[in-house]
Amino acid sequence: MPPERLKKNFEFKNIYRNGRTVVSKNIVLYYCPNKTKFNRLGFSISKKTGNSVTRNRIRRIYREAFKRIEDHLLLGYDFIIIARKPAADVSYNDACEELLKLCRKKSLVKEHTTNAGENL
């Protein structure tokens, strides 16, 4: 099942205002508790990143990567992925590792799945 999506402008603004952030070479990940029992995901990809084909490819890759690691994440968070220019060249496996690493860094991964990266 695909992750719930963030679509509304006020949802994005709320996360930017109240959320926390973690940064990597390819993306900036905002996260914020959402008081529900599921995670939601949104994207912000600038036109400076590339043309529409490139932006949609980035979106597809990171959405699938998020789906792959979602079982290992704590529930009840909103996530926004902001793509940087190098994200245009990222592979699916690199995206999975990157997202998992960022979530581990901020303790968003369930305790009993410390070896989650090996299961990917």
C-alpha positions in Angstrom: 0.0 0.0 0.0 1.5 3.4 -0.9 2.2 5.9 1.9 -0.4 8.5 2.7 0.4 11.7 0.9 0.7 15.3 2.0 -1.0 17.5 -0.6 -2.3 20.7 1.0 -0.2 23.8 1.4 -1.2 24.3 5.1 0.1 20.8 5.8 3.5 21.6 4.3 3.6 25.0 6.1 2.9 23.3 9.4 5.7 20.8 9.0 8.2 23.5 7.9 7.2 25.6 10.9 7.0 22.9 13.6 9.1 20.1 12.2 12.7 19.1 12.5 15.2 18.5 9.7 18.0 16.3 8.7 20.2 16.8 5.7 22.2 14.6 3.3 23.9 15.2 0.0 20.8 14.4 -2.1 17.9 15.4 0.0 16.6 17.4 3.0 14.2 15.5 5.1 11.7 17.3 7.3 9.7 15.3 9.8 7.0 16.2 12.4 4.7 14.1 14.6 1.2 14.1 13.2 -1.0 12.6 15.9 -2.2 9.7 13.7 -1.3 6.0 13.5 0.2 6.3 10.1 3.0 8.1 8.3 2.4 10.6 5.5 4.9 11.7 2.8 5.2 14.8 0.6 7.7 16.1 -1.9 9.1 19.5 -2.8 11.3 19.4 -5.9 12.4 22.6 -7.5 12.5 23.2 -11.3 16.2 23.9 -10.8 16.6 20.2 -10.1 15.8 19.3 -13.7 13.0 19.0 -16.2 9.7 17.3 -15.4 11.0 13.8 -16.4 13.8 14.2 -13.9 11.7 15.5 -11.1 9.1 12.7 -11.5 11.9 10.1 -11.6 13.2 11.5 -8.3 9.7 11.4 -6.8 9.1 7.8 -8.0 12.5 6.6 -6.6 12.1 8.2 -3.2 8.4 7.2 -2.9 9.4 3.6 -3.5 12.4 3.8 -1.2 10.1 5.2 1.5 7.6 2.3 1.0 10.5 -0.1 1.3 11.7 1.2 4.7 8.3 2.2 6.1 7.8 -1.0 8.1 11.0 -0.1 10.0 9.9 3.4 10.9 8.0 4.7 13.9 4.3 5.5 13.1 2.7 8.9 13.4 5.0 11.2 11.5 4.7 13.5 8.5 7.8 13.5 6.2 8.7 16.0 3.5 11.5 15.2 1.1 13.2 18.2 -0.6 15.4 17.1 -3.5 18.7 18.7 -4.2 20.4 18.7 -7.6 22.5 15.6 -7.0 19.3 13.6 -6.4 18.8 13.5 -10.2 21.5 10.8 -10.4 20.5 8.7 -7.4 19.7 5.0 -7.7 16.9 3.2 -6.0 19.2 1.3 -3.6 21.1 4.4 -2.7 17.8 6.2 -2.0 16.7 3.4 0.4 20.0 3.4 2.3 20.0 7.2 2.4 16.5 7.5 3.8 17.1 4.7 6.4 20.4 6.4 7.5 18.7 9.7 7.9 15.8 8.2 9.9 18.3 6.2 12.1 20.2 9.4 12.7 17.1 11.0 14.2 15.8 7.9 16.0 12.8 7.4 13.8 13.5 3.7 13.4 11.9 1.1 15.6 14.2 -0.3 18.3 14.0 -4.0 17.3 15.0 -3.3 13.7 18.6 -2.1 14.2 19.7 -4.3 11.3 16.9 -3.0 9.0 19.4 -2.0 6.4 20.5 -5.6 6.0 17.0 -6.7 5.3 16.6 -4.2 2.4 
